[in-house]
Protein backbone atom coordinates (compact mmCIF):
# COMPACT_ATOMS: atom_id res chain seq x y z
CA UNK A 1 0.00 0.00 0.00
CA UNK A 2 1.33 3.43 -0.93
CA UNK A 3 2.27 5.62 1.99
CA UNK A 4 1.80 9.38 2.26
CA UNK A 5 4.60 11.95 2.50
CA UNK A 6 6.57 11.49 5.71
CA UNK A 7 6.86 14.79 7.61
CA UNK A 8 10.17 15.69 9.18
CA UNK A 9 9.77 15.50 12.94
CA UNK A 10 10.23 18.63 15.01
CA UNK A 11 12.40 18.31 18.11
CA UNK A 12 12.27 21.32 20.40
CA UNK A 13 15.02 22.42 22.73
CA UNK A 14 13.88 23.51 26.18
CA UNK A 15 14.69 27.16 25.47
CA UNK A 16 12.77 27.06 22.18
CA UNK A 17 9.75 25.48 23.83
CA UNK A 18 9.79 28.13 26.55
CA UNK A 19 9.82 30.96 23.98
CA UNK A 20 7.07 29.37 21.88
CA UNK A 21 4.84 28.77 24.89
CA UNK A 22 5.37 32.37 25.93
CA UNK A 23 4.28 33.61 22.50
CA UNK A 24 1.28 31.30 22.44
CA UNK A 25 0.04 31.86 25.97
CA UNK A 26 0.62 35.55 26.54
CA UNK A 27 -2.83 37.08 26.22
CA UNK A 28 -1.64 40.15 24.38
CA UNK A 29 0.80 38.61 21.91
CA UNK A 30 0.14 39.59 18.28
CA UNK A 31 -2.23 36.90 17.03
CA UNK A 32 -0.27 36.12 13.86
CA UNK A 33 2.83 35.24 15.87
CA UNK A 34 0.78 33.35 18.47
CA UNK A 35 -0.76 31.18 15.73
CA UNK A 36 2.66 30.31 14.32
CA UNK A 37 3.89 29.34 17.80
CA UNK A 38 0.86 27.09 18.36
CA UNK A 39 1.42 25.42 14.98
CA UNK A 40 5.02 24.51 15.90
CA UNK A 41 4.07 23.32 19.39
CA UNK A 42 1.37 21.03 18.02
CA UNK A 43 3.63 19.80 15.22
CA UNK A 44 6.24 18.90 17.83
CA UNK A 45 3.63 16.52 19.29
CA UNK A 46 3.93 14.54 16.04
CA UNK A 47 0.55 15.66 14.74
CA UNK A 48 -0.08 15.79 11.01
CA UNK A 49 -0.66 19.04 9.14
CA UNK A 50 -4.34 18.16 8.73
CA UNK A 51 -4.77 17.55 12.46
CA UNK A 52 -3.05 20.81 13.38
CA UNK A 53 -5.06 22.76 10.78
CA UNK A 54 -8.36 21.34 12.03
CA UNK A 55 -7.50 22.01 15.67
CA UNK A 56 -6.45 25.63 15.04
CA UNK A 57 -9.16 26.36 12.43
CA UNK A 58 -6.65 27.24 9.72
CA UNK A 59 -5.47 25.65 6.46
CA UNK A 60 -3.00 22.84 5.75
CA UNK A 61 -0.97 25.22 3.57
CA UNK A 62 -0.52 27.61 6.50
CA UNK A 63 0.55 24.78 8.81
CA UNK A 64 2.97 23.39 6.23
CA UNK A 65 4.46 26.83 5.58
CA UNK A 66 5.32 27.59 9.22
CA UNK A 67 6.42 24.02 9.96
CA UNK A 68 8.93 24.30 7.08
CA UNK A 69 10.03 27.79 8.12
CA UNK A 70 10.74 26.57 11.64
CA UNK A 71 12.69 23.52 10.45
CA UNK A 72 14.82 25.76 8.23
CA UNK A 73 15.45 28.73 10.53
CA UNK A 74 14.07 27.71 13.92
CA UNK A 75 12.57 30.63 15.91
CA UNK A 76 13.79 33.25 13.41
CA UNK A 77 11.68 31.54 10.74
CA UNK A 78 8.46 32.47 12.52
CA UNK A 79 9.15 36.19 12.20
CA UNK A 80 8.06 37.88 8.98
CA UNK A 81 10.88 37.87 6.46
CA UNK A 82 12.57 41.19 5.65
CA UNK A 83 11.68 42.78 2.35
CA UNK A 84 14.16 44.10 -0.23
CA UNK A 85 15.13 47.75 -0.04
CA UNK A 86 17.09 50.04 2.22
CA UNK A 87 18.38 48.57 5.51
CA UNK A 88 15.87 48.65 8.33
CA UNK A 89 16.14 51.61 10.68
CA UNK A 90 13.78 49.96 13.20
CA UNK A 91 15.00 46.75 14.77
CA UNK A 92 12.95 43.74 15.84
CA UNK A 93 13.48 44.80 19.44
CA UNK A 94 11.99 48.21 18.65
CA UNK A 95 8.96 46.57 17.04
CA UNK A 96 8.51 44.21 19.98
CA UNK A 97 8.80 47.12 22.43
CA UNK A 98 6.08 49.11 20.65
CA UNK A 99 3.77 46.08 20.46
CA UNK A 100 4.32 45.21 24.13
CA UNK A 101 3.68 48.80 25.24
CA UNK A 102 0.57 49.02 23.08
CA UNK A 103 -0.92 45.79 24.38
CA UNK A 104 0.15 45.87 28.01
CA UNK A 105 0.18 49.50 29.10
CA UNK A 106 -1.61 52.83 28.73
CA UNK A 107 -0.28 56.39 28.79
CA UNK A 108 -0.47 58.34 32.02
CA UNK A 109 -2.76 61.03 30.63
CA UNK A 110 -5.13 58.96 28.46
CA UNK A 111 -7.07 55.70 28.26
CA UNK A 112 -5.28 54.54 25.10
CA UNK A 113 -2.22 55.23 22.98
CA UNK A 114 -2.17 57.49 19.95
CA UNK A 115 0.57 57.42 17.33
CA UNK A 116 1.98 60.67 18.74
CA UNK A 117 1.97 59.58 22.37
CA UNK A 118 3.42 56.17 21.51
CA UNK A 119 6.05 57.77 19.28
CA UNK A 120 7.10 60.05 22.11
CA UNK A 121 7.23 57.21 24.65
CA UNK A 122 9.07 54.83 22.28
CA UNK A 123 11.33 57.57 20.86
CA UNK A 124 10.34 57.07 17.25
CA UNK A 125 8.21 58.90 14.72
CA UNK A 126 4.38 58.63 14.70
CA UNK A 127 4.62 57.34 11.13
CA UNK A 128 6.79 54.43 12.24
CA UNK A 129 4.34 53.63 15.04
CA UNK A 130 1.48 53.69 12.55
CA UNK A 131 3.29 51.25 10.26
CA UNK A 132 3.99 48.85 13.13
CA UNK A 133 0.38 48.99 14.26
CA UNK A 134 -0.85 48.41 10.72
CA UNK A 135 1.49 45.43 10.25
CA UNK A 136 0.15 43.74 13.39
CA UNK A 137 -3.48 44.85 13.01
CA UNK A 138 -3.41 46.95 16.19
CA UNK A 139 -6.04 49.69 16.56
CA UNK A 140 -5.87 51.12 20.09
CA UNK A 141 -8.08 54.06 19.09
CA UNK A 142 -11.02 51.73 18.42
CA UNK A 143 -13.34 50.09 20.91
CA UNK A 144 -16.42 47.93 20.46
CA UNK A 145 -19.01 46.61 22.89
CA UNK A 146 -20.13 43.13 23.84
CA UNK A 147 -22.63 41.51 26.18
CA UNK A 148 -22.76 37.85 27.13
CA UNK A 149 -26.11 36.30 27.92
CA UNK A 150 -26.70 35.26 31.52
CA UNK A 151 -29.73 33.17 30.62
CA UNK A 152 -29.57 29.79 32.41
CA UNK A 153 -31.35 28.25 29.41
CA UNK A 154 -29.04 29.86 26.86
CA UNK A 155 -27.90 26.58 25.25
CA UNK A 156 -31.42 25.16 25.00
CA UNK A 157 -32.83 28.37 23.50
CA UNK A 158 -30.04 28.68 20.95
CA UNK A 159 -30.56 25.10 19.80
CA UNK A 160 -34.33 25.64 19.64
CA UNK A 161 -34.21 28.82 17.55
CA UNK A 162 -31.35 27.77 15.27
CA UNK A 163 -33.21 24.51 14.71
CA UNK A 164 -36.22 26.48 13.47
CA UNK A 165 -33.97 28.41 11.06
CA UNK A 166 -32.10 25.43 9.63
CA UNK A 167 -34.82 22.77 9.79
CA UNK A 168 -38.27 24.42 10.06
CA UNK A 169 -41.25 22.15 10.82
CA UNK A 170 -43.56 21.08 8.02
CA UNK A 171 -46.87 22.87 7.43
CA UNK A 172 -45.74 25.75 9.59
CA UNK A 173 -44.51 29.32 9.26
CA UNK A 174 -41.55 30.59 11.28
CA UNK A 175 -41.87 34.30 12.06
CA UNK A 176 -39.27 36.53 13.73
CA UNK A 177 -41.28 39.05 15.72
CA UNK A 178 -40.24 42.28 17.45
CA UNK A 179 -41.21 45.89 17.99
CA UNK A 180 -39.18 48.89 16.91
CA UNK A 181 -40.39 51.41 19.44
CA UNK A 182 -39.88 55.17 19.80
CA UNK A 183 -39.35 55.84 16.08
CA UNK A 184 -39.21 59.62 15.97
CA UNK A 185 -40.80 61.81 13.32
CA UNK A 186 -37.98 64.32 12.91
CA UNK A 187 -37.89 67.33 10.64
CA UNK A 188 -34.93 69.61 10.03
CA UNK A 189 -35.19 73.24 11.08
CA UNK A 190 -34.18 74.33 7.56
CA UNK A 191 -34.61 72.71 4.13
CA UNK A 192 -32.28 69.88 3.17
CA UNK A 193 -29.88 70.85 0.38
CA UNK A 194 -29.75 68.00 -2.17
CA UNK A 195 -26.61 66.36 -3.53
CA UNK A 196 -24.78 68.25 -6.28
CA UNK A 197 -21.78 67.52 -8.47
CA UNK A 198 -18.77 67.76 -6.17
CA UNK A 199 -20.91 68.33 -3.08
CA UNK A 200 -22.75 65.89 -0.82
CA UNK A 201 -26.22 66.38 0.62
CA UNK A 202 -26.30 68.94 3.42
CA UNK A 203 -28.67 69.27 6.35
CA UNK A 204 -28.84 71.25 9.56
CA UNK A 205 -27.53 69.60 12.71
CA UNK A 206 -30.67 70.47 14.69
CA UNK A 207 -34.19 69.14 14.23
CA UNK A 208 -37.80 69.41 15.38
CA UNK A 209 -39.61 66.48 16.99
CA UNK A 210 -43.16 65.75 15.88
CA UNK A 211 -43.86 62.66 17.99
CA UNK A 212 -43.10 58.95 17.96
CA UNK A 213 -44.61 55.68 16.77
CA UNK A 214 -43.92 51.96 17.12
CA UNK A 215 -43.58 49.44 14.33
CA UNK A 216 -44.57 45.83 15.04
CA UNK A 217 -43.00 43.48 12.48
CA UNK A 218 -43.01 39.73 11.80
CA UNK A 219 -40.40 38.50 9.31
CA UNK A 220 -41.16 35.24 7.51
CA UNK A 221 -37.84 33.39 7.70
CA UNK A 222 -38.45 31.35 4.56
CA UNK A 223 -39.85 33.96 2.17
CA UNK A 224 -38.53 37.25 3.55
CA UNK A 225 -42.03 38.76 3.57
CA UNK A 226 -42.94 41.03 6.47
CA UNK A 227 -46.23 41.44 8.31
CA UNK A 228 -46.26 44.84 9.96
CA UNK A 229 -48.48 47.32 11.74
CA UNK A 230 -47.87 50.67 13.41
CA UNK A 231 -49.23 51.82 16.75
CA UNK A 232 -48.77 55.02 18.71
CA UNK A 233 -48.27 53.10 21.96
CA UNK A 234 -46.32 50.04 22.96
CA UNK A 235 -48.38 47.95 25.36
CA UNK A 236 -49.76 44.43 25.66
CA UNK A 237 -52.95 45.66 24.01
CA UNK A 238 -51.08 46.67 20.87
CA UNK A 239 -49.12 43.42 20.88
CA UNK A 240 -52.41 41.48 21.05
CA UNK A 241 -53.73 43.45 18.10
CA UNK A 242 -50.59 42.52 16.18
CA UNK A 243 -51.05 38.83 17.03
CA UNK A 244 -54.58 39.08 15.63
CA UNK A 245 -53.15 40.65 12.46
CA UNK A 246 -50.74 37.72 12.07
CA UNK A 247 -53.61 35.30 12.69
CA UNK A 248 -55.65 36.88 9.88
CA UNK A 249 -52.84 37.02 7.32
CA UNK A 250 -51.46 33.48 7.72
CA UNK A 251 -53.66 30.63 6.36
CA UNK A 252 -55.51 28.73 9.07
CA UNK A 253 -54.05 25.33 8.14
CA UNK A 254 -50.49 26.43 9.03
CA UNK A 255 -48.94 26.43 12.49
CA UNK A 256 -47.15 29.57 13.63
CA UNK A 257 -43.79 29.55 15.38
CA UNK A 258 -42.93 33.02 16.68
CA UNK A 259 -39.37 33.93 17.70
CA UNK A 260 -39.42 36.94 20.02
CA UNK A 261 -37.61 38.50 22.96
CA UNK A 262 -38.45 38.53 26.67
CA UNK A 263 -40.23 41.88 26.77
CA UNK A 264 -42.89 42.02 29.51
CA UNK A 265 -45.77 42.70 27.11
CA UNK A 266 -45.19 39.29 25.50
CA UNK A 267 -45.93 37.45 28.76
CA UNK A 268 -48.84 39.27 30.42
CA UNK A 269 -51.90 37.18 31.43
CA UNK A 270 -54.07 38.64 28.64
CA UNK A 271 -51.59 37.45 26.01
CA UNK A 272 -51.31 34.02 27.63
CA UNK A 273 -55.10 33.61 27.67
CA UNK A 274 -55.29 34.59 23.99
CA UNK A 275 -52.59 32.06 23.09
CA UNK A 276 -54.49 29.30 24.90
CA UNK A 277 -57.49 30.01 22.66
CA UNK A 278 -55.21 29.94 19.57
CA UNK A 279 -53.17 26.76 19.91
CA UNK A 280 -51.52 27.05 16.50
CA UNK A 281 -49.30 29.83 17.95
CA UNK A 282 -46.02 28.57 19.46
CA UNK A 283 -43.72 31.11 21.12
CA UNK A 284 -39.93 30.69 21.22
CA UNK A 285 -38.12 33.23 23.40
CA UNK A 286 -34.58 34.34 22.64
CA UNK A 287 -31.94 34.22 25.40
CA UNK A 288 -31.38 37.42 27.35
CA UNK A 289 -29.04 39.95 25.69
CA UNK A 290 -29.17 37.94 22.46
CA UNK A 291 -31.10 40.07 19.99
CA UNK A 292 -28.54 39.01 17.35
CA UNK A 293 -30.29 35.64 17.06
CA UNK A 294 -33.58 37.26 15.95
CA UNK A 295 -33.44 37.83 12.18
CA UNK A 296 -36.00 40.62 12.27
CA UNK A 297 -33.33 42.79 13.91
CA UNK A 298 -31.37 42.58 10.67
CA UNK A 299 -34.45 43.73 8.78
CA UNK A 300 -34.87 46.62 11.24
CA UNK A 301 -31.26 47.64 10.54
CA UNK A 302 -32.00 47.84 6.81
CA UNK A 303 -35.16 49.83 7.49
CA UNK A 304 -33.24 52.32 9.63
CA UNK A 305 -30.45 52.74 7.10
CA UNK A 306 -32.66 53.04 4.02
CA UNK A 307 -35.78 54.81 5.25
CA UNK A 308 -35.40 56.45 8.67
CA UNK A 309 -31.86 57.66 9.24
CA UNK A 310 -31.81 60.48 6.67
CA UNK A 311 -35.53 61.05 6.25
CA UNK A 312 -37.44 64.17 7.31
CA UNK A 313 -41.04 63.84 8.51
CA UNK A 314 -43.30 66.74 9.41
CA UNK A 315 -45.76 64.51 11.27
CA UNK A 316 -46.15 61.05 12.75
CA UNK A 317 -48.75 60.29 10.09
CA UNK A 318 -46.18 60.83 7.32
CA UNK A 319 -43.65 58.69 9.17
CA UNK A 320 -46.16 55.86 9.51
CA UNK A 321 -47.05 56.15 5.82
CA UNK A 322 -43.35 55.79 4.96
CA UNK A 323 -43.02 52.71 7.17
CA UNK A 324 -46.03 51.04 5.55
CA UNK A 325 -44.71 51.92 2.10
CA UNK A 326 -41.35 50.32 2.90
CA UNK A 327 -43.08 47.10 3.99
CA UNK A 328 -45.13 47.02 0.78
CA UNK A 329 -42.03 47.53 -1.37
CA UNK A 330 -40.17 44.85 0.59
CA UNK A 331 -43.01 42.37 0.03
CA UNK A 332 -43.10 42.99 -3.72
CA UNK A 333 -39.65 41.39 -4.05
CA UNK A 334 -38.77 39.85 -0.67
CA UNK A 335 -35.22 38.69 0.00
CA UNK A 336 -34.90 36.33 2.98
CA UNK A 337 -31.90 36.43 5.28
CA UNK A 338 -30.16 33.05 5.15
CA UNK A 339 -28.98 31.65 8.49
CA UNK A 340 -25.85 29.52 8.07
CA UNK A 341 -24.34 28.90 11.52
CA UNK A 342 -25.27 25.71 13.33
CA UNK A 343 -26.00 25.72 17.04
CA UNK A 344 -22.78 23.82 17.72
CA UNK A 345 -20.72 26.42 15.85
CA UNK A 346 -22.39 29.26 17.76
CA UNK A 347 -21.91 27.61 21.14
CA UNK A 348 -18.27 26.81 20.34
CA UNK A 349 -17.65 30.46 19.41
CA UNK A 350 -19.33 31.64 22.61
CA UNK A 351 -17.23 29.19 24.63
CA UNK A 352 -14.03 30.54 23.07
CA UNK A 353 -15.12 34.09 23.81
CA UNK A 354 -15.99 33.19 27.43
CA UNK A 355 -12.54 31.67 27.81
CA UNK A 356 -10.94 34.88 26.56
CA UNK A 357 -12.98 37.10 28.87
CA UNK A 358 -12.43 34.86 31.89
CA UNK A 359 -8.66 34.97 31.36
CA UNK A 360 -8.61 38.74 30.84
CA UNK A 361 -8.20 39.32 34.56
CA UNK A 362 -11.19 41.65 34.98
C-alpha positions as CSV (number, residue, x, y, z in Angstrom):
1,X,0.0,0.0,0.0
2,X,1.3,3.4,-0.9
3,X,2.3,5.6,2.0
4,X,1.8,9.4,2.3
5,X,4.6,11.9,2.5
6,X,6.6,11.5,5.7
7,X,6.9,14.8,7.6
8,X,10.2,15.7,9.2
9,X,9.8,15.5,12.9
10,X,10.2,18.6,15.0
11,X,12.4,18.3,18.1
12,X,12.3,21.3,20.4
13,X,15.0,22.4,22.7
14,X,13.9,23.5,26.2
15,X,14.7,27.2,25.5
16,X,12.8,27.1,22.2
17,X,9.7,25.5,23.8
18,X,9.8,28.1,26.6
19,X,9.8,31.0,24.0
20,X,7.1,29.4,21.9
21,X,4.8,28.8,24.9
22,X,5.4,32.4,25.9
23,X,4.3,33.6,22.5
24,X,1.3,31.3,22.4
25,X,0.0,31.9,26.0
26,X,0.6,35.5,26.5
27,X,-2.8,37.1,26.2
28,X,-1.6,40.1,24.4
29,X,0.8,38.6,21.9
30,X,0.1,39.6,18.3
31,X,-2.2,36.9,17.0
32,X,-0.3,36.1,13.9
33,X,2.8,35.2,15.9
34,X,0.8,33.4,18.5
35,X,-0.8,31.2,15.7
36,X,2.7,30.3,14.3
37,X,3.9,29.3,17.8
38,X,0.9,27.1,18.4
39,X,1.4,25.4,15.0
40,X,5.0,24.5,15.9
41,X,4.1,23.3,19.4
42,X,1.4,21.0,18.0
43,X,3.6,19.8,15.2
44,X,6.2,18.9,17.8
45,X,3.6,16.5,19.3
46,X,3.9,14.5,16.0
47,X,0.5,15.7,14.7
48,X,-0.1,15.8,11.0
49,X,-0.7,19.0,9.1
50,X,-4.3,18.2,8.7
51,X,-4.8,17.5,12.5
52,X,-3.1,20.8,13.4
53,X,-5.1,22.8,10.8
54,X,-8.4,21.3,12.0
55,X,-7.5,22.0,15.7
56,X,-6.5,25.6,15.0
57,X,-9.2,26.4,12.4
58,X,-6.7,27.2,9.7
59,X,-5.5,25.7,6.5
60,X,-3.0,22.8,5.8
61,X,-1.0,25.2,3.6
62,X,-0.5,27.6,6.5
63,X,0.5,24.8,8.8
64,X,3.0,23.4,6.2
65,X,4.5,26.8,5.6
66,X,5.3,27.6,9.2
67,X,6.4,24.0,10.0
68,X,8.9,24.3,7.1
69,X,10.0,27.8,8.1
70,X,10.7,26.6,11.6
71,X,12.7,23.5,10.4
72,X,14.8,25.8,8.2
73,X,15.5,28.7,10.5
74,X,14.1,27.7,13.9
75,X,12.6,30.6,15.9
76,X,13.8,33.2,13.4
77,X,11.7,31.5,10.7
78,X,8.5,32.5,12.5
79,X,9.2,36.2,12.2
80,X,8.1,37.9,9.0
81,X,10.9,37.9,6.5
82,X,12.6,41.2,5.6
83,X,11.7,42.8,2.4
84,X,14.2,44.1,-0.2
85,X,15.1,47.7,0.0
86,X,17.1,50.0,2.2
87,X,18.4,48.6,5.5
88,X,15.9,48.7,8.3
89,X,16.1,51.6,10.7
90,X,13.8,50.0,13.2
91,X,15.0,46.7,14.8
92,X,12.9,43.7,15.8
93,X,13.5,44.8,19.4
94,X,12.0,48.2,18.6
95,X,9.0,46.6,17.0
96,X,8.5,44.2,20.0
97,X,8.8,47.1,22.4
98,X,6.1,49.1,20.6
99,X,3.8,46.1,20.5
100,X,4.3,45.2,24.1
101,X,3.7,48.8,25.2
102,X,0.6,49.0,23.1
103,X,-0.9,45.8,24.4
104,X,0.2,45.9,28.0
105,X,0.2,49.5,29.1
106,X,-1.6,52.8,28.7
107,X,-0.3,56.4,28.8
108,X,-0.5,58.3,32.0
109,X,-2.8,61.0,30.6
110,X,-5.1,59.0,28.5
111,X,-7.1,55.7,28.3
112,X,-5.3,54.5,25.1
113,X,-2.2,55.2,23.0
114,X,-2.2,57.5,19.9
115,X,0.6,57.4,17.3
116,X,2.0,60.7,18.7
117,X,2.0,59.6,22.4
118,X,3.4,56.2,21.5
119,X,6.1,57.8,19.3
120,X,7.1,60.1,22.1
121,X,7.2,57.2,24.7
122,X,9.1,54.8,22.3
123,X,11.3,57.6,20.9
124,X,10.3,57.1,17.2
125,X,8.2,58.9,14.7
126,X,4.4,58.6,14.7
127,X,4.6,57.3,11.1
128,X,6.8,54.4,12.2
129,X,4.3,53.6,15.0
130,X,1.5,53.7,12.6
131,X,3.3,51.2,10.3
132,X,4.0,48.8,13.1
133,X,0.4,49.0,14.3
134,X,-0.8,48.4,10.7
135,X,1.5,45.4,10.2
136,X,0.2,43.7,13.4
137,X,-3.5,44.9,13.0
138,X,-3.4,47.0,16.2
139,X,-6.0,49.7,16.6
140,X,-5.9,51.1,20.1
141,X,-8.1,54.1,19.1
142,X,-11.0,51.7,18.4
143,X,-13.3,50.1,20.9
144,X,-16.4,47.9,20.5
145,X,-19.0,46.6,22.9
146,X,-20.1,43.1,23.8
147,X,-22.6,41.5,26.2
148,X,-22.8,37.8,27.1
149,X,-26.1,36.3,27.9
150,X,-26.7,35.3,31.5
151,X,-29.7,33.2,30.6
152,X,-29.6,29.8,32.4
153,X,-31.4,28.2,29.4
154,X,-29.0,29.9,26.9
155,X,-27.9,26.6,25.3
156,X,-31.4,25.2,25.0
157,X,-32.8,28.4,23.5
158,X,-30.0,28.7,20.9
159,X,-30.6,25.1,19.8
160,X,-34.3,25.6,19.6
161,X,-34.2,28.8,17.6
162,X,-31.4,27.8,15.3
163,X,-33.2,24.5,14.7
164,X,-36.2,26.5,13.5
165,X,-34.0,28.4,11.1
166,X,-32.1,25.4,9.6
167,X,-34.8,22.8,9.8
168,X,-38.3,24.4,10.1
169,X,-41.2,22.2,10.8
170,X,-43.6,21.1,8.0
171,X,-46.9,22.9,7.4
172,X,-45.7,25.8,9.6
173,X,-44.5,29.3,9.3
174,X,-41.6,30.6,11.3
175,X,-41.9,34.3,12.1
176,X,-39.3,36.5,13.7
177,X,-41.3,39.1,15.7
178,X,-40.2,42.3,17.4
179,X,-41.2,45.9,18.0
180,X,-39.2,48.9,16.9
181,X,-40.4,51.4,19.4
182,X,-39.9,55.2,19.8
183,X,-39.3,55.8,16.1
184,X,-39.2,59.6,16.0
185,X,-40.8,61.8,13.3
186,X,-38.0,64.3,12.9
187,X,-37.9,67.3,10.6
188,X,-34.9,69.6,10.0
189,X,-35.2,73.2,11.1
190,X,-34.2,74.3,7.6
191,X,-34.6,72.7,4.1
192,X,-32.3,69.9,3.2
193,X,-29.9,70.9,0.4
194,X,-29.8,68.0,-2.2
195,X,-26.6,66.4,-3.5
196,X,-24.8,68.3,-6.3
197,X,-21.8,67.5,-8.5
198,X,-18.8,67.8,-6.2
199,X,-20.9,68.3,-3.1
200,X,-22.8,65.9,-0.8
201,X,-26.2,66.4,0.6
202,X,-26.3,68.9,3.4
203,X,-28.7,69.3,6.4
204,X,-28.8,71.2,9.6
205,X,-27.5,69.6,12.7
206,X,-30.7,70.5,14.7
207,X,-34.2,69.1,14.2
208,X,-37.8,69.4,15.4
209,X,-39.6,66.5,17.0
210,X,-43.2,65.8,15.9
211,X,-43.9,62.7,18.0
212,X,-43.1,58.9,18.0
213,X,-44.6,55.7,16.8
214,X,-43.9,52.0,17.1
215,X,-43.6,49.4,14.3
216,X,-44.6,45.8,15.0
217,X,-43.0,43.5,12.5
218,X,-43.0,39.7,11.8
219,X,-40.4,38.5,9.3
220,X,-41.2,35.2,7.5
221,X,-37.8,33.4,7.7
222,X,-38.5,31.4,4.6
223,X,-39.8,34.0,2.2
224,X,-38.5,37.2,3.6
225,X,-42.0,38.8,3.6
226,X,-42.9,41.0,6.5
227,X,-46.2,41.4,8.3
228,X,-46.3,44.8,10.0
229,X,-48.5,47.3,11.7
230,X,-47.9,50.7,13.4
231,X,-49.2,51.8,16.8
232,X,-48.8,55.0,18.7
233,X,-48.3,53.1,22.0
234,X,-46.3,50.0,23.0
235,X,-48.4,47.9,25.4
236,X,-49.8,44.4,25.7
237,X,-52.9,45.7,24.0
238,X,-51.1,46.7,20.9
239,X,-49.1,43.4,20.9
240,X,-52.4,41.5,21.1
241,X,-53.7,43.5,18.1
242,X,-50.6,42.5,16.2
243,X,-51.1,38.8,17.0
244,X,-54.6,39.1,15.6
245,X,-53.1,40.6,12.5
246,X,-50.7,37.7,12.1
247,X,-53.6,35.3,12.7
248,X,-55.7,36.9,9.9
249,X,-52.8,37.0,7.3
250,X,-51.5,33.5,7.7
251,X,-53.7,30.6,6.4
252,X,-55.5,28.7,9.1
253,X,-54.1,25.3,8.1
254,X,-50.5,26.4,9.0
255,X,-48.9,26.4,12.5
256,X,-47.1,29.6,13.6
257,X,-43.8,29.6,15.4
258,X,-42.9,33.0,16.7
259,X,-39.4,33.9,17.7
260,X,-39.4,36.9,20.0
261,X,-37.6,38.5,23.0
262,X,-38.5,38.5,26.7
263,X,-40.2,41.9,26.8
264,X,-42.9,42.0,29.5
265,X,-45.8,42.7,27.1
266,X,-45.2,39.3,25.5
267,X,-45.9,37.4,28.8
268,X,-48.8,39.3,30.4
269,X,-51.9,37.2,31.4
270,X,-54.1,38.6,28.6
271,X,-51.6,37.4,26.0
272,X,-51.3,34.0,27.6
273,X,-55.1,33.6,27.7
274,X,-55.3,34.6,24.0
275,X,-52.6,32.1,23.1
276,X,-54.5,29.3,24.9
277,X,-57.5,30.0,22.7
278,X,-55.2,29.9,19.6
279,X,-53.2,26.8,19.9
280,X,-51.5,27.1,16.5
281,X,-49.3,29.8,17.9
282,X,-46.0,28.6,19.5
283,X,-43.7,31.1,21.1
284,X,-39.9,30.7,21.2
285,X,-38.1,33.2,23.4
286,X,-34.6,34.3,22.6
287,X,-31.9,34.2,25.4
288,X,-31.4,37.4,27.4
289,X,-29.0,39.9,25.7
290,X,-29.2,37.9,22.5
291,X,-31.1,40.1,20.0
292,X,-28.5,39.0,17.4
293,X,-30.3,35.6,17.1
294,X,-33.6,37.3,16.0
295,X,-33.4,37.8,12.2
296,X,-36.0,40.6,12.3
297,X,-33.3,42.8,13.9
298,X,-31.4,42.6,10.7
299,X,-34.4,43.7,8.8
300,X,-34.9,46.6,11.2
301,X,-31.3,47.6,10.5
302,X,-32.0,47.8,6.8
303,X,-35.2,49.8,7.5
304,X,-33.2,52.3,9.6
305,X,-30.4,52.7,7.1
306,X,-32.7,53.0,4.0
307,X,-35.8,54.8,5.3
308,X,-35.4,56.4,8.7
309,X,-31.9,57.7,9.2
310,X,-31.8,60.5,6.7
311,X,-35.5,61.0,6.3
312,X,-37.4,64.2,7.3
313,X,-41.0,63.8,8.5
314,X,-43.3,66.7,9.4
315,X,-45.8,64.5,11.3
316,X,-46.1,61.1,12.8
317,X,-48.7,60.3,10.1
318,X,-46.2,60.8,7.3
319,X,-43.7,58.7,9.2
320,X,-46.2,55.9,9.5
321,X,-47.0,56.1,5.8
322,X,-43.3,55.8,5.0
323,X,-43.0,52.7,7.2
324,X,-46.0,51.0,5.6
325,X,-44.7,51.9,2.1
326,X,-41.3,50.3,2.9
327,X,-43.1,47.1,4.0
328,X,-45.1,47.0,0.8
329,X,-42.0,47.5,-1.4
330,X,-40.2,44.8,0.6
331,X,-43.0,42.4,0.0
332,X,-43.1,43.0,-3.7
333,X,-39.6,41.4,-4.0
334,X,-38.8,39.9,-0.7
335,X,-35.2,38.7,0.0
336,X,-34.9,36.3,3.0
337,X,-31.9,36.4,5.3
338,X,-30.2,33.1,5.1
339,X,-29.0,31.7,8.5
340,X,-25.8,29.5,8.1
341,X,-24.3,28.9,11.5
342,X,-25.3,25.7,13.3
343,X,-26.0,25.7,17.0
344,X,-22.8,23.8,17.7
345,X,-20.7,26.4,15.8
346,X,-22.4,29.3,17.8
347,X,-21.9,27.6,21.1
348,X,-18.3,26.8,20.3
349,X,-17.6,30.5,19.4
350,X,-19.3,31.6,22.6
351,X,-17.2,29.2,24.6
352,X,-14.0,30.5,23.1
353,X,-15.1,34.1,23.8
354,X,-16.0,33.2,27.4
355,X,-12.5,31.7,27.8
356,X,-10.9,34.9,26.6
357,X,-13.0,37.1,28.9
358,X,-12.4,34.9,31.9
359,X,-8.7,35.0,31.4
360,X,-8.6,38.7,30.8
361,X,-8.2,39.3,34.6
362,X,-11.2,41.7,35.0
